[in-house]
Amino acid sequence: MPIPSRAALVEHLLRTRIAGNVATPRDNNLSHYRKLANGDRHYWLGLELGDRWTDEQDVLAVMAERCGVNDDPAHRAGQDTIDPELTVDALDRMAARLRKAAAGRQRVLFATGHPGALLDVHSGTAAALRSAGCDIVRIPGGLVADEGYVVQFADVAVFERGASLWHTHSPEPMNAILDHLDVQPDLVVADHGWAGRAGQRGIDSIGYADCNDPALFIGEAEGTLQVTVPLDDHVVDPRYYEPMTAYLLDAAGLL
């Protein structure tokens, strides 16, 4: 995979709708912001937000700043956006943390609640860190959460039920892993509740989030997460993320 320049990556993100005019509609975004503000823990993604984010307009302001959604509260329906420049900025911050992990040969755990889209992104990053001397966490066997199993494919922890890998926002699979590890990771690279709960438990956590998942951006704003990369977390072809992964690994000095 050729390494794209920043400008080429921005163009690719726009063309594939990983950023720019994304598929997630405005009314869905605002609904999730409102539910987070109303205390619905499904939308807290493993974080403990207390009563600090009870105004959905405050949530919208964070999402406009860190994700690039439209900041007009009167815009209630139709198209919403992710700013590709913010995506690449966050990839650069993530690369810096990966570089630190490689330099220290740290212990790193990978996990995803979006196995249909982001499994290869995480797996490729894990392989690069292993080649750099990092210890990629192998999770214990037999872990159970949310009436399913926490398993691992290609170095990435995922949630499995009924012989299928599931899309999940739940923090419980991450709880199951961390509760049963003898040695905690130095870094978690993940998304959804996997990333949020790791950060909440005091572990360095970096990851990816869509414009309708505000909790991880709030977590970064509060310092609970180190980096949250804004992107559409399930575009039509998972191969569209390959140039992004190549850019990330090159910026981290892992290629």
URKA-V630633 format. One record per residue. N is the residue number from 1. NEAR is the number of other C-alpha atoms within 8 Angstrom. Layout:
N_NEAR + N_NEAR
This chain:
1_5 + 2_5 + 3_8 + 4_10 + 5_7 + 6_7 + 7_7 + 8_8 + 9_13 + 10_11 + 11_8 + 12_9 + 13_12 + 14_12 + 15_7 + 16_9 + 17_12 + 18_13 + 19_16 + 20_11 + 21_10 + 22_13 + 23_7 + 24_11 + 25_11 + 26_12 + 27_9 + 28_9 + 29_12 + 30_11 + 31_8 + 32_12 + 33_14 + 34_10 + 35_10 + 36_16 + 37_12 + 38_7 + 39_8 + 40_9 + 41_8 + 42_7 + 43_12 + 44_14 + 45_17 + 46_14 + 47_12 + 48_6 + 49_7 + 50_5 + 51_5 + 52_5 + 53_11 + 54_9 + 55_8 + 56_11 + 57_7 + 58_8 + 59_13 + 60_12 + 61_9 + 62_12 + 63_13 + 64_11 + 65_8 + 66_9 + 67_14 + 68_12 + 69_12 + 70_8 + 71_8 + 72_5 + 73_7 + 74_4 + 75_7 + 76_8 + 77_7 + 78_7 + 79_10 + 80_11 + 81_12 + 82_16 + 83_11 + 84_11 + 85_7 + 86_13 + 87_14 + 88_11 + 89_8 + 90_12 + 91_10 + 92_11 + 93_9 + 94_13 + 95_12 + 96_10 + 97_9 + 98_10 + 99_11 + 100_8 + 101_14 + 102_12 + 103_7 + 104_7 + 105_10 + 106_12 + 107_12 + 108_14 + 109_12 + 110_15 + 111_14 + 112_15 + 113_14 + 114_13 + 115_11 + 116_8 + 117_11 + 118_13 + 119_11 + 120_8 + 121_10 + 122_14 + 123_12 + 124_9 + 125_10 + 126_12 + 127_8 + 128_11 + 129_14 + 130_10 + 131_7 + 132_9 + 133_8 + 134_14 + 135_9 + 136_12 + 137_10 + 138_7 + 139_9 + 140_8 + 141_5 + 142_7 + 143_10 + 144_10 + 145_10 + 146_7 + 147_6 + 148_10 + 149_12 + 150_15 + 151_12 + 152_10 + 153_7 + 154_5 + 155_11 + 156_14 + 157_12 + 158_14 + 159_14 + 160_12 + 161_10 + 162_5 + 163_5 + 164_6 + 165_9 + 166_11 + 167_9 + 168_9 + 169_11 + 170_11 + 171_13 + 172_10 + 173_13 + 174_11 + 175_9 + 176_12 + 177_12 + 178_8 + 179_6 + 180_7 + 181_9 + 182_4 + 183_4 + 184_6 + 185_11 + 186_9 + 187_13 + 188_15 + 189_13 + 190_14 + 191_15 + 192_17 + 193_17 + 194_19 + 195_19 + 196_19 + 197_14 + 198_14 + 199_13 + 200_11 + 201_6 + 202_7 + 203_11 + 204_11 + 205_16 + 206_15 + 207_12 + 208_12 + 209_16 + 210_10 + 211_15 + 212_10 + 213_13 + 214_15 + 215_12 + 216_14 + 217_14 + 218_10 + 219_12 + 220_12 + 221_8 + 222_7 + 223_7 + 224_11 + 225_15 + 226_9 + 227_11 + 228_13 + 229_12 + 230_15 + 231_12 + 232_14 + 233_11 + 234_9 + 235_11 + 236_4 + 237_6 + 238_12 + 239_5 + 240_8 + 241_10 + 242_10 + 243_13 + 244_8 + 245_11 + 246_12 + 247_12 + 248_12 + 249_13 + 250_10 + 251_10 + 252_12 + 253_7 + 254_10 + 255_5
